[in-house]
Amino acid sequence: MEKEITFLEELSSLIELKDSESIHQLMESLKTEDLIYAYNRLSKDEQVSLIGLLSPEDAAMLLERIPQNQAIEAIENAQIETAASILNELYSDDQVDILAELETEEAEAILEEMRPQEAENVRKLIQYDSESAGGLMVTEYLAYDSAMTVAQTVKDLQEKAEEYEDYHVQYIYVTSDNRFVGVLQMRDLLLSRPNTKLDTIAIKNAKTMLPNARLEELIGFFDKYDFFGVPVVSETEELLGIVLRKDLREAETERSNLELLETQGIVGGEELRSMPVWLRSKRRLSWLSVNIVLNIIAASVIAFYQDTLEEVIALAVFLPVISDMSGCSGNQAVAVSLRELSLGLVKPYELARVLWQEIKVGLINGLVLGLLIGLAAFIYMGNFYLGLVVGGALAINTIVAVSIGGTIPLFLKKMNTDPALASGPILTTVTDMLGFFLALTFARAAMSYLV
């Protein structure tokens, strides 16, 4: 804790003194996690001042490490010239990710100040969907004409070593009139004779992707092939960029994180506690306010059976268990369906197949869970029929819960509704209502054996 306080206080002090050189040295000495922590603990004014004091290279390095919404905010708050100089130092995919989130006029103003070649490149890339190969590809790659020799290529690499130091150089991409020919491994380049033409040592018929290939397709590709990256080509075989494995995995993780937030009722994207309180509250309340209505509907079942509950007060102990366990079982099925939808392993119209797969699991798990809670009820009250009531209710409710949990994301996807956001509340309401209804109905039917 003392170390954290020390570098935070030091950074704040250096910002106040406007000591750019010392700030650079401090940032160089910090681990990535410490740098992110320090930036997040600075006040908004200090964050703005820090970005202004850093060199474009250092600012770009910082923006690459902090969460994307903070990077966007930093660019929004910076002077146009400062923002442009920082964006010039970022990889092309990061440039697009940030500028795509800005107001059109602000983004255009920054583009006007960026280096012409960088701005032109961004304008081309920004047309692609962020979850497509075109939206994920980078244009910082090494490409050489197929007619060049090994000696010419190595000479160019050596002469432009400083320019290429931030490039990913495991592979060289061979082209002919900018049309993709093949991939050349750096090892093959260095071990070939100087007068060898690149065309003769390039790996032909290498795998490629079209720019409109979706994230699901890319995930499947990299799961199947252990490649560093995949070239993105147009329909006329023009080489457009490279999707790197690391960038694909980051995009996959980001999507999973957003889906997790949505399943927990946080709407509108990523939330950090450094965001304005009113925004964070709004994102949560938009889901909670709907969910409270659904919970009131579920609770009305208990009110309807109030007399039964008063007669068999022991049921009050087991109703939350029936509701919670069924909800957990259903949420497992929801998670699997969301995952399979995101990977393209299941289509929204495959409701019947998914339903049958979940019913089989529900039958097994329902019986096991029903027996366990039934045994607990019998031990608790010494009444076999109470165990039968709560065990039967949980068993049936579990079967229904996994069936609904598995199919409702597909149904919502088919209706063009966000399955990650809506599946949870619907599942919770149905399982609560049905669980209460089953337990209280069974109890009313077996009342003479329970009291």
C-alpha beads as a LAMMPS data file, in Angstrom:
LAMMPS data file: protein, C-alpha beads

451 atoms
450 bonds

1 atom types
1 bond types

-500.0 500.0 xlo xhi
-500.0 500.0 ylo yhi
-500.0 500.0 zlo zhi

Masses

1 110.0

Atoms # bond

1 1 1 0.000 0.000 0.000
2 1 1 2.861 2.395 0.851
3 1 1 4.397 1.763 -2.583
4 1 1 1.070 2.562 -4.289
5 1 1 0.730 5.804 -2.320
6 1 1 4.346 6.711 -3.131
7 1 1 4.142 6.485 -6.918
8 1 1 0.656 8.042 -6.973
9 1 1 1.818 11.016 -4.942
10 1 1 4.953 11.284 -7.056
11 1 1 2.976 11.260 -10.296
12 1 1 0.505 13.870 -9.016
13 1 1 3.395 16.053 -7.866
14 1 1 5.193 15.791 -11.219
15 1 1 1.988 16.686 -13.082
16 1 1 1.595 19.762 -10.891
17 1 1 5.228 20.716 -11.607
18 1 1 4.725 19.987 -15.338
19 1 1 7.946 17.943 -15.288
20 1 1 7.562 15.964 -18.513
21 1 1 10.979 14.305 -18.373
22 1 1 10.484 12.967 -14.838
23 1 1 6.981 11.776 -15.723
24 1 1 8.465 9.850 -18.645
25 1 1 11.055 8.225 -16.379
26 1 1 8.420 7.320 -13.767
27 1 1 6.152 5.752 -16.388
28 1 1 9.070 3.755 -17.756
29 1 1 9.694 2.324 -14.285
30 1 1 6.078 1.301 -13.585
31 1 1 4.570 -2.064 -14.415
32 1 1 1.546 -2.002 -16.702
33 1 1 -0.905 -2.751 -13.876
34 1 1 0.631 0.028 -11.725
35 1 1 0.409 2.486 -14.605
36 1 1 -3.279 1.677 -15.196
37 1 1 -3.964 1.941 -11.460
38 1 1 -2.188 5.285 -11.191
39 1 1 -4.025 6.800 -14.169
40 1 1 -7.368 5.630 -12.807
41 1 1 -6.691 7.287 -9.434
42 1 1 -5.833 10.670 -10.915
43 1 1 -8.506 13.359 -10.973
44 1 1 -10.050 14.241 -14.344
45 1 1 -8.026 17.461 -14.495
46 1 1 -4.814 15.572 -13.703
47 1 1 -5.586 13.022 -16.431
48 1 1 -6.048 15.800 -18.981
49 1 1 -2.836 17.500 -17.846
50 1 1 -0.899 14.242 -17.982
51 1 1 -1.916 13.550 -21.585
52 1 1 -0.849 17.069 -22.534
53 1 1 2.552 16.694 -20.854
54 1 1 3.440 13.335 -22.415
55 1 1 5.173 12.924 -25.730
56 1 1 2.899 11.487 -28.454
57 1 1 4.737 8.172 -28.168
58 1 1 4.303 7.953 -24.395
59 1 1 0.662 9.047 -24.593
60 1 1 -0.029 6.415 -27.239
61 1 1 1.611 3.765 -25.055
62 1 1 -0.622 4.810 -22.149
63 1 1 -3.793 4.756 -24.269
64 1 1 -2.968 1.247 -25.478
65 1 1 -2.929 0.017 -21.878
66 1 1 -5.874 1.730 -20.204
67 1 1 -9.502 0.605 -20.845
68 1 1 -10.813 1.753 -24.214
69 1 1 -13.521 4.019 -22.816
70 1 1 -10.843 5.900 -20.852
71 1 1 -8.689 6.161 -23.978
72 1 1 -11.650 7.625 -25.878
73 1 1 -12.301 10.099 -23.063
74 1 1 -8.618 11.130 -23.066
75 1 1 -8.745 11.897 -26.794
76 1 1 -12.041 13.762 -26.389
77 1 1 -10.543 15.991 -23.689
78 1 1 -7.264 16.660 -25.505
79 1 1 -6.594 19.552 -27.868
80 1 1 -7.224 18.626 -31.515
81 1 1 -3.528 18.886 -32.422
82 1 1 -2.515 16.809 -29.390
83 1 1 -5.130 14.151 -30.126
84 1 1 -3.988 13.902 -33.749
85 1 1 -0.315 13.546 -32.805
86 1 1 -1.165 10.764 -30.327
87 1 1 -3.361 8.887 -32.797
88 1 1 -0.560 9.023 -35.364
89 1 1 1.457 6.778 -33.019
90 1 1 -1.250 4.150 -32.472
91 1 1 -1.823 0.998 -34.491
92 1 1 -4.430 1.390 -37.213
93 1 1 -7.053 -0.752 -35.474
94 1 1 -6.735 1.315 -32.282
95 1 1 -7.031 4.546 -34.292
96 1 1 -10.288 3.344 -35.811
97 1 1 -11.684 2.034 -32.500
98 1 1 -11.228 5.439 -30.872
99 1 1 -12.295 7.697 -33.746
100 1 1 -15.396 5.602 -34.436
101 1 1 -16.708 6.481 -30.957
102 1 1 -16.245 10.247 -31.313
103 1 1 -18.747 12.760 -32.657
104 1 1 -18.456 12.995 -36.438
105 1 1 -17.302 16.635 -36.415
106 1 1 -14.690 15.999 -33.722
107 1 1 -13.352 12.905 -35.487
108 1 1 -13.142 14.777 -38.783
109 1 1 -11.266 17.650 -37.141
110 1 1 -8.712 15.210 -35.719
111 1 1 -8.346 13.432 -39.062
112 1 1 -7.588 16.769 -40.729
113 1 1 -4.658 17.234 -38.327
114 1 1 -3.284 13.689 -38.631
115 1 1 -0.583 12.730 -41.108
116 1 1 -2.259 12.439 -44.550
117 1 1 -1.328 8.786 -45.020
118 1 1 -2.583 7.863 -41.522
119 1 1 -5.841 9.778 -42.043
120 1 1 -6.456 8.185 -45.431
121 1 1 -5.883 4.756 -43.932
122 1 1 -8.345 5.420 -41.093
123 1 1 -11.002 6.612 -43.541
124 1 1 -10.713 3.291 -45.376
125 1 1 -10.830 1.142 -42.246
126 1 1 -13.602 2.972 -40.415
127 1 1 -16.163 1.805 -42.988
128 1 1 -15.912 -1.772 -41.679
129 1 1 -17.930 -3.186 -38.807
130 1 1 -15.883 -3.347 -35.598
131 1 1 -16.593 -7.086 -35.244
132 1 1 -15.516 -8.003 -38.767
133 1 1 -12.131 -8.902 -40.227
134 1 1 -11.966 -5.441 -41.793
135 1 1 -12.656 -3.797 -38.459
136 1 1 -10.069 -5.882 -36.599
137 1 1 -7.237 -5.888 -39.132
138 1 1 -4.083 -3.809 -38.863
139 1 1 -2.331 -2.230 -41.814
140 1 1 1.099 -2.231 -40.178
141 1 1 2.627 -5.264 -41.846
142 1 1 5.601 -6.086 -44.053
143 1 1 4.751 -6.708 -47.702
144 1 1 7.207 -7.060 -50.589
145 1 1 6.792 -7.650 -54.288
146 1 1 7.202 -11.231 -55.432
147 1 1 9.878 -10.209 -57.969
148 1 1 12.229 -8.910 -55.264
149 1 1 15.193 -10.995 -54.167
150 1 1 16.107 -12.085 -50.658
151 1 1 19.068 -9.670 -50.680
152 1 1 16.872 -6.698 -51.646
153 1 1 14.340 -7.570 -48.971
154 1 1 16.917 -7.987 -46.193
155 1 1 18.586 -4.711 -47.215
156 1 1 15.247 -2.874 -46.966
157 1 1 14.557 -4.399 -43.554
158 1 1 17.947 -3.292 -42.283
159 1 1 17.707 0.222 -43.698
160 1 1 14.216 0.770 -42.267
161 1 1 14.749 -1.090 -39.001
162 1 1 13.686 1.912 -36.909
163 1 1 10.468 2.345 -38.909
164 1 1 9.632 -1.339 -38.607
165 1 1 10.552 -1.818 -34.936
166 1 1 6.907 -1.749 -33.818
167 1 1 5.714 -4.036 -36.622
168 1 1 4.897 -7.694 -36.101
169 1 1 7.633 -9.287 -38.203
170 1 1 7.148 -13.017 -37.779
171 1 1 5.922 -13.140 -41.372
172 1 1 6.421 -11.216 -44.599
173 1 1 3.521 -10.998 -47.018
174 1 1 4.377 -11.391 -50.682
175 1 1 2.353 -9.496 -53.271
176 1 1 2.256 -8.833 -56.989
177 1 1 0.728 -5.473 -57.978
178 1 1 -0.640 -5.394 -54.387
179 1 1 -2.447 -8.695 -54.977
180 1 1 -1.776 -11.322 -52.360
181 1 1 0.614 -14.080 -53.502
182 1 1 1.647 -15.845 -50.311
183 1 1 3.271 -15.776 -46.895
184 1 1 6.999 -15.886 -46.249
185 1 1 8.341 -17.001 -42.883
186 1 1 11.222 -14.892 -41.585
187 1 1 13.232 -18.089 -41.075
188 1 1 12.926 -19.029 -44.766
189 1 1 13.949 -15.512 -45.778
190 1 1 17.121 -15.534 -43.669
191 1 1 18.160 -19.055 -44.683
192 1 1 17.700 -18.570 -48.454
193 1 1 20.363 -17.518 -50.964
194 1 1 20.616 -13.746 -51.598
195 1 1 19.571 -13.929 -55.275
196 1 1 16.475 -16.084 -54.591
197 1 1 13.200 -14.484 -55.701
198 1 1 10.549 -14.168 -53.007
199 1 1 8.013 -15.787 -55.309
200 1 1 9.900 -19.076 -55.188
201 1 1 10.060 -19.374 -51.379
202 1 1 6.685 -17.915 -50.432
203 1 1 4.002 -20.257 -49.114
204 1 1 1.321 -20.199 -51.812
205 1 1 -2.398 -20.833 -51.299
206 1 1 -2.193 -19.494 -47.759
207 1 1 -5.452 -19.072 -45.844
208 1 1 -7.097 -15.654 -46.169
209 1 1 -10.245 -13.888 -45.003
210 1 1 -12.590 -11.443 -46.699
211 1 1 -13.019 -8.093 -44.885
212 1 1 -16.694 -8.807 -44.084
213 1 1 -15.894 -12.088 -42.267
214 1 1 -17.619 -11.978 -38.865
215 1 1 -16.012 -12.325 -35.448
216 1 1 -17.520 -15.801 -35.035
217 1 1 -15.866 -16.966 -38.254
218 1 1 -12.511 -15.565 -37.150
219 1 1 -12.771 -17.245 -33.748
220 1 1 -13.460 -20.576 -35.445
221 1 1 -10.526 -20.014 -37.806
222 1 1 -7.982 -19.330 -35.073
223 1 1 -9.341 -22.217 -32.996
224 1 1 -8.649 -24.492 -35.959
225 1 1 -5.329 -23.027 -37.115
226 1 1 -2.462 -22.034 -34.835
227 1 1 -1.475 -19.039 -36.968
228 1 1 0.056 -15.751 -35.828
229 1 1 -2.345 -13.877 -38.094
230 1 1 -4.459 -14.177 -41.217
231 1 1 -4.288 -11.905 -44.293
232 1 1 -7.433 -10.002 -45.199
233 1 1 -7.972 -9.693 -48.946
234 1 1 -10.622 -8.145 -51.160
235 1 1 -12.657 -10.148 -53.670
236 1 1 -10.020 -9.234 -56.257
237 1 1 -7.256 -10.635 -53.980
238 1 1 -5.928 -7.194 -53.035
239 1 1 -4.107 -7.382 -49.685
240 1 1 -5.932 -5.057 -47.265
241 1 1 -4.504 -5.902 -43.854
242 1 1 -3.778 -8.573 -41.273
243 1 1 -5.935 -9.845 -38.412
244 1 1 -3.576 -10.795 -35.600
245 1 1 -4.403 -13.638 -33.244
246 1 1 -3.830 -11.427 -30.206
247 1 1 -6.246 -8.756 -31.489
248 1 1 -8.874 -11.385 -32.231
249 1 1 -8.581 -12.796 -28.707
250 1 1 -8.870 -9.295 -27.244
251 1 1 -12.045 -8.686 -29.258
252 1 1 -13.428 -12.055 -28.155
253 1 1 -12.679 -11.253 -24.508
254 1 1 -14.231 -7.797 -24.830
255 1 1 -17.429 -9.271 -26.260
256 1 1 -17.572 -11.890 -23.503
257 1 1 -17.076 -9.196 -20.854
258 1 1 -19.864 -7.049 -22.305
259 1 1 -22.191 -10.053 -22.463
260 1 1 -21.372 -10.851 -18.840
261 1 1 -22.196 -7.272 -17.830
262 1 1 -25.479 -7.447 -19.721
263 1 1 -26.464 -10.725 -18.071
264 1 1 -25.894 -9.003 -14.732
265 1 1 -28.096 -6.080 -15.737
266 1 1 -25.497 -3.435 -16.650
267 1 1 -26.740 -1.918 -19.887
268 1 1 -24.916 0.350 -22.324
269 1 1 -21.403 -1.094 -22.404
270 1 1 -18.449 -1.246 -20.055
271 1 1 -18.765 0.350 -16.623
272 1 1 -15.888 1.668 -14.535
273 1 1 -16.213 3.403 -11.193
274 1 1 -14.348 6.374 -12.627
275 1 1 -17.402 7.115 -14.799
276 1 1 -19.943 9.760 -13.744
277 1 1 -22.276 8.502 -11.028
278 1 1 -25.445 9.474 -12.920
279 1 1 -24.337 7.461 -15.975
280 1 1 -23.529 4.379 -13.912
281 1 1 -26.837 4.667 -12.063
282 1 1 -28.778 5.042 -15.312
283 1 1 -27.157 1.951 -16.841
284 1 1 -28.071 -0.173 -13.838
285 1 1 -31.564 1.226 -13.211
286 1 1 -32.710 0.638 -16.780
287 1 1 -32.568 -3.085 -16.011
288 1 1 -33.393 -3.067 -12.290
289 1 1 -36.588 -1.062 -12.736
290 1 1 -37.925 -3.674 -15.146
291 1 1 -36.734 -6.540 -12.991
292 1 1 -38.552 -5.285 -9.887
293 1 1 -41.854 -5.437 -11.775
294 1 1 -41.116 -9.019 -12.837
295 1 1 -40.248 -9.976 -9.250
296 1 1 -43.516 -8.490 -7.980
297 1 1 -45.361 -10.669 -10.501
298 1 1 -43.525 -13.751 -9.219
299 1 1 -44.205 -12.833 -5.601
300 1 1 -47.929 -12.557 -6.346
301 1 1 -48.048 -16.355 -6.581
302 1 1 -47.130 -16.559 -2.886
303 1 1 -49.859 -14.072 -2.031
304 1 1 -52.391 -16.229 -3.877
305 1 1 -51.377 -19.282 -1.802
306 1 1 -50.985 -17.390 1.459
307 1 1 -53.369 -19.687 3.356
308 1 1 -51.412 -22.785 2.313
309 1 1 -48.144 -21.213 3.386
310 1 1 -49.627 -20.308 6.765
311 1 1 -50.692 -23.935 7.285
312 1 1 -47.345 -25.427 6.233
313 1 1 -44.882 -22.820 7.468
314 1 1 -41.933 -25.166 6.795
315 1 1 -42.405 -24.477 3.081
316 1 1 -41.083 -20.955 3.642
317 1 1 -37.680 -22.493 4.341
318 1 1 -37.563 -24.342 1.013
319 1 1 -39.240 -21.923 -1.417
320 1 1 -36.068 -19.781 -1.825
321 1 1 -34.021 -22.953 -2.375
322 1 1 -36.374 -24.179 -5.104
323 1 1 -36.314 -20.779 -6.785
324 1 1 -32.559 -20.269 -6.525
325 1 1 -31.478 -23.757 -7.589
326 1 1 -33.780 -23.729 -10.601
327 1 1 -32.494 -20.283 -11.538
328 1 1 -28.894 -21.482 -11.311
329 1 1 -29.659 -24.471 -13.543
330 1 1 -31.397 -22.243 -16.068
331 1 1 -28.566 -19.701 -16.089
332 1 1 -26.094 -22.468 -16.910
333 1 1 -28.154 -23.282 -19.994
334 1 1 -28.370 -19.574 -20.884
335 1 1 -24.580 -19.264 -20.677
336 1 1 -24.030 -22.235 -22.995
337 1 1 -26.521 -20.923 -25.570
338 1 1 -25.012 -17.425 -25.506
339 1 1 -21.563 -18.898 -26.005
340 1 1 -22.671 -21.122 -28.884
341 1 1 -24.509 -18.221 -30.527
342 1 1 -21.414 -16.018 -30.292
343 1 1 -19.253 -18.738 -31.868
344 1 1 -21.800 -19.513 -34.572
345 1 1 -22.156 -23.112 -33.338
346 1 1 -25.931 -22.845 -33.131
347 1 1 -28.474 -20.884 -35.166
348 1 1 -31.610 -19.151 -33.815
349 1 1 -33.883 -21.541 -35.742
350 1 1 -32.465 -24.643 -34.005
351 1 1 -34.857 -24.363 -31.059
352 1 1 -36.047 -27.990 -31.207
353 1 1 -32.531 -29.458 -31.184
354 1 1 -31.397 -27.278 -28.285
355 1 1 -34.612 -27.973 -26.364
356 1 1 -34.126 -31.740 -26.633
357 1 1 -30.477 -31.490 -25.572
358 1 1 -31.416 -29.452 -22.486
359 1 1 -34.391 -31.637 -21.525
360 1 1 -32.038 -34.616 -21.259
361 1 1 -29.717 -32.715 -18.939
362 1 1 -32.673 -31.292 -17.021
363 1 1 -34.142 -34.734 -16.357
364 1 1 -30.901 -35.991 -14.797
365 1 1 -30.080 -32.861 -12.823
366 1 1 -33.697 -32.334 -11.770
367 1 1 -33.967 -35.826 -10.333
368 1 1 -30.664 -35.547 -8.475
369 1 1 -31.410 -32.097 -7.047
370 1 1 -34.986 -33.129 -6.201
371 1 1 -33.746 -36.142 -4.256
372 1 1 -31.215 -34.042 -2.365
373 1 1 -33.667 -31.346 -1.285
374 1 1 -36.338 -33.952 -0.579
375 1 1 -33.943 -35.779 1.722
376 1 1 -33.044 -32.496 3.438
377 1 1 -36.740 -31.707 3.974
378 1 1 -37.370 -35.166 5.405
379 1 1 -34.438 -34.859 7.818
380 1 1 -35.505 -31.321 8.799
381 1 1 -39.167 -32.094 9.560
382 1 1 -39.303 -35.887 9.643
383 1 1 -42.162 -35.778 7.116
384 1 1 -41.849 -37.931 4.001
385 1 1 -44.584 -36.020 2.157
386 1 1 -42.891 -32.653 2.723
387 1 1 -39.785 -34.117 1.090
388 1 1 -41.921 -35.366 -1.796
389 1 1 -43.539 -31.935 -2.254
390 1 1 -40.351 -29.853 -2.300
391 1 1 -38.334 -32.518 -4.142
392 1 1 -40.957 -32.889 -6.860
393 1 1 -41.299 -29.115 -7.241
394 1 1 -37.546 -28.636 -7.626
395 1 1 -37.192 -31.558 -10.062
396 1 1 -39.927 -30.290 -12.402
397 1 1 -38.835 -26.675 -12.110
398 1 1 -35.246 -27.613 -12.973
399 1 1 -36.355 -29.374 -16.143
400 1 1 -38.399 -26.345 -17.158
401 1 1 -35.609 -23.928 -16.201
402 1 1 -32.907 -25.560 -18.334
403 1 1 -35.341 -25.924 -21.220
404 1 1 -36.210 -22.233 -21.105
405 1 1 -32.619 -21.205 -20.376
406 1 1 -31.321 -23.085 -23.389
407 1 1 -33.926 -21.899 -25.886
408 1 1 -34.851 -18.361 -24.879
409 1 1 -31.539 -16.811 -26.104
410 1 1 -32.187 -18.394 -29.519
411 1 1 -35.761 -17.115 -29.574
412 1 1 -34.704 -13.597 -28.552
413 1 1 -31.935 -13.597 -31.153
414 1 1 -34.462 -14.604 -33.786
415 1 1 -36.665 -11.671 -32.681
416 1 1 -33.667 -9.291 -33.005
417 1 1 -33.599 -8.718 -29.235
418 1 1 -30.362 -8.803 -27.242
419 1 1 -30.342 -12.316 -25.684
420 1 1 -27.628 -11.488 -23.154
421 1 1 -29.700 -8.681 -21.674
422 1 1 -33.212 -10.135 -21.747
423 1 1 -32.663 -13.844 -21.019
424 1 1 -31.869 -13.443 -17.319
425 1 1 -34.935 -11.473 -16.200
426 1 1 -37.332 -13.646 -18.186
427 1 1 -35.781 -16.856 -16.867
428 1 1 -35.779 -15.613 -13.264
429 1 1 -39.423 -14.576 -13.398
430 1 1 -40.614 -17.847 -14.944
431 1 1 -38.619 -20.096 -12.610
432 1 1 -39.705 -18.134 -9.525
433 1 1 -43.374 -18.190 -10.485
434 1 1 -43.352 -21.834 -11.497
435 1 1 -41.304 -22.947 -8.496
436 1 1 -43.621 -21.215 -6.040
437 1 1 -46.688 -22.462 -7.916
438 1 1 -45.542 -26.096 -7.987
439 1 1 -44.476 -26.243 -4.351
440 1 1 -47.616 -24.537 -3.043
441 1 1 -49.959 -26.485 -5.331
442 1 1 -48.405 -29.813 -4.307
443 1 1 -48.578 -28.717 -0.660
444 1 1 -52.283 -27.842 -0.949
445 1 1 -52.983 -31.234 -2.553
446 1 1 -51.109 -33.072 0.223
447 1 1 -52.279 -30.803 3.040
448 1 1 -53.750 -33.609 5.125
449 1 1 -50.321 -35.321 5.214
450 1 1 -48.338 -32.195 6.026
451 1 1 -50.146 -30.781 9.067

Bonds

1 1 1 2
2 1 2 3
3 1 3 4
4 1 4 5
5 1 5 6
6 1 6 7
7 1 7 8
8 1 8 9
9 1 9 10
10 1 10 11
11 1 11 12
12 1 12 13
13 1 13 14
14 1 14 15
15 1 15 16
16 1 16 17
17 1 17 18
18 1 18 19
19 1 19 20
20 1 20 21
21 1 21 22
22 1 22 23
23 1 23 24
24 1 24 25
25 1 25 26
26 1 26 27
27 1 27 28
28 1 28 29
29 1 29 30
30 1 30 31
31 1 31 32
32 1 32 33
33 1 33 34
34 1 34 35
35 1 35 36
36 1 36 37
37 1 37 38
38 1 38 39
39 1 39 40
40 1 40 41
41 1 41 42
42 1 42 43
43 1 43 44
44 1 44 45
45 1 45 46
46 1 46 47
47 1 47 48
48 1 48 49
49 1 49 50
50 1 50 51
51 1 51 52
52 1 52 53
53 1 53 54
54 1 54 55
55 1 55 56
56 1 56 57
57 1 57 58
58 1 58 59
59 1 59 60
60 1 60 61
61 1 61 62
62 1 62 63
63 1 63 64
64 1 64 65
65 1 65 66
66 1 66 67
67 1 67 68
68 1 68 69
69 1 69 70
70 1 70 71
71 1 71 72
72 1 72 73
73 1 73 74
74 1 74 75
75 1 75 76
76 1 76 77
77 1 77 78
78 1 78 79
79 1 79 80
80 1 80 81
81 1 81 82
82 1 82 83
83 1 83 84
84 1 84 85
85 1 85 86
86 1 86 87
87 1 87 88
88 1 88 89
89 1 89 90
90 1 90 91
91 1 91 92
92 1 92 93
93 1 93 94
94 1 94 95
95 1 95 96
96 1 96 97
97 1 97 98
98 1 98 99
99 1 99 100
100 1 100 101
101 1 101 102
102 1 102 103
103 1 103 104
104 1 104 105
105 1 105 106
106 1 106 107
107 1 107 108
108 1 108 109
109 1 109 110
110 1 110 111
111 1 111 112
112 1 112 113
113 1 113 114
114 1 114 115
115 1 115 116
116 1 116 117
117 1 117 118
118 1 118 119
119 1 119 120
120 1 120 121
121 1 121 122
122 1 122 123
123 1 123 124
124 1 124 125
125 1 125 126
126 1 126 127
127 1 127 128
128 1 128 129
129 1 129 130
130 1 130 131
131 1 131 132
132 1 132 133
133 1 133 134
134 1 134 135
135 1 135 136
136 1 136 137
137 1 137 138
138 1 138 139
139 1 139 140
140 1 140 141
141 1 141 142
142 1 142 143
143 1 143 144
144 1 144 145
145 1 145 146
146 1 146 147
147 1 147 148
148 1 148 149
149 1 149 150
150 1 150 151
151 1 151 152
152 1 152 153
153 1 153 154
154 1 154 155
155 1 155 156
156 1 156 157
157 1 157 158
158 1 158 159
159 1 159 160
160 1 160 161
161 1 161 162
162 1 162 163
163 1 163 164
164 1 164 165
165 1 165 166
166 1 166 167
167 1 167 168
168 1 168 169
169 1 169 170
170 1 170 171
171 1 171 172
172 1 172 173
173 1 173 174
174 1 174 175
175 1 175 176
176 1 176 177
177 1 177 178
178 1 178 179
179 1 179 180
180 1 180 181
181 1 181 182
182 1 182 183
183 1 183 184
184 1 184 185
185 1 185 186
186 1 186 187
187 1 187 188
188 1 188 189
189 1 189 190
190 1 190 191
191 1 191 192
192 1 192 193
193 1 193 194
194 1 194 195
195 1 195 196
196 1 196 197
197 1 197 198
198 1 198 199
199 1 199 200
200 1 200 201
201 1 201 202
202 1 202 203
203 1 203 204
204 1 204 205
205 1 205 206
206 1 206 207
207 1 207 208
208 1 208 209
209 1 209 210
210 1 210 211
211 1 211 212
212 1 212 213
213 1 213 214
214 1 214 215
215 1 215 216
216 1 216 217
217 1 217 218
218 1 218 219
219 1 219 220
220 1 220 221
221 1 221 222
222 1 222 223
223 1 223 224
224 1 224 225
225 1 225 226
226 1 226 227
227 1 227 228
228 1 228 229
229 1 229 230
230 1 230 231
231 1 231 232
232 1 232 233
233 1 233 234
234 1 234 235
235 1 235 236
236 1 236 237
237 1 237 238
238 1 238 239
239 1 239 240
240 1 240 241
241 1 241 242
242 1 242 243
243 1 243 244
244 1 244 245
245 1 245 246
246 1 246 247
247 1 247 248
248 1 248 249
249 1 249 250
250 1 250 251
251 1 251 252
252 1 252 253
253 1 253 254
254 1 254 255
255 1 255 256
256 1 256 257
257 1 257 258
258 1 258 259
259 1 259 260
260 1 260 261
261 1 261 262
262 1 262 263
263 1 263 264
264 1 264 265
265 1 265 266
266 1 266 267
267 1 267 268
268 1 268 269
269 1 269 270
270 1 270 271
271 1 271 272
272 1 272 273
273 1 273 274
274 1 274 275
275 1 275 276
276 1 276 277
277 1 277 278
278 1 278 279
279 1 279 280
280 1 280 281
281 1 281 282
282 1 282 283
283 1 283 284
284 1 284 285
285 1 285 286
286 1 286 287
287 1 287 288
288 1 288 289
289 1 289 290
290 1 290 291
291 1 291 292
292 1 292 293
293 1 293 294
294 1 294 295
295 1 295 296
296 1 296 297
297 1 297 298
298 1 298 299
299 1 299 300
300 1 300 301
301 1 301 302
302 1 302 303
303 1 303 304
304 1 304 305
305 1 305 306
306 1 306 307
307 1 307 308
308 1 308 309
309 1 309 310
310 1 310 311
311 1 311 312
312 1 312 313
313 1 313 314
314 1 314 315
315 1 315 316
316 1 316 317
317 1 317 318
318 1 318 319
319 1 319 320
320 1 320 321
321 1 321 322
322 1 322 323
323 1 323 324
324 1 324 325
325 1 325 326
326 1 326 327
327 1 327 328
328 1 328 329
329 1 329 330
330 1 330 331
331 1 331 332
332 1 332 333
333 1 333 334
334 1 334 335
335 1 335 336
336 1 336 337
337 1 337 338
338 1 338 339
339 1 339 340
340 1 340 341
341 1 341 342
342 1 342 343
343 1 343 344
344 1 344 345
345 1 345 346
346 1 346 347
347 1 347 348
348 1 348 349
349 1 349 350
350 1 350 351
351 1 351 352
352 1 352 353
353 1 353 354
354 1 354 355
355 1 355 356
356 1 356 357
357 1 357 358
358 1 358 359
359 1 359 360
360 1 360 361
361 1 361 362
362 1 362 363
363 1 363 364
364 1 364 365
365 1 365 366
366 1 366 367
367 1 367 368
368 1 368 369
369 1 369 370
370 1 370 371
371 1 371 372
372 1 372 373
373 1 373 374
374 1 374 375
375 1 375 376
376 1 376 377
377 1 377 378
378 1 378 379
379 1 379 380
380 1 380 381
381 1 381 382
382 1 382 383
383 1 383 384
384 1 384 385
385 1 385 386
386 1 386 387
387 1 387 388
388 1 388 389
389 1 389 390
390 1 390 391
391 1 391 392
392 1 392 393
393 1 393 394
394 1 394 395
395 1 395 396
396 1 396 397
397 1 397 398
398 1 398 399
399 1 399 400
400 1 400 401
401 1 401 402
402 1 402 403
403 1 403 404
404 1 404 405
405 1 405 406
406 1 406 407
407 1 407 408
408 1 408 409
409 1 409 410
410 1 410 411
411 1 411 412
412 1 412 413
413 1 413 414
414 1 414 415
415 1 415 416
416 1 416 417
417 1 417 418
418 1 418 419
419 1 419 420
420 1 420 421
421 1 421 422
422 1 422 423
423 1 423 424
424 1 424 425
425 1 425 426
426 1 426 427
427 1 427 428
428 1 428 429
429 1 429 430
430 1 430 431
431 1 431 432
432 1 432 433
433 1 433 434
434 1 434 435
435 1 435 436
436 1 436 437
437 1 437 438
438 1 438 439
439 1 439 440
440 1 440 441
441 1 441 442
442 1 442 443
443 1 443 444
444 1 444 445
445 1 445 446
446 1 446 447
447 1 447 448
448 1 448 449
449 1 449 450
450 1 450 451
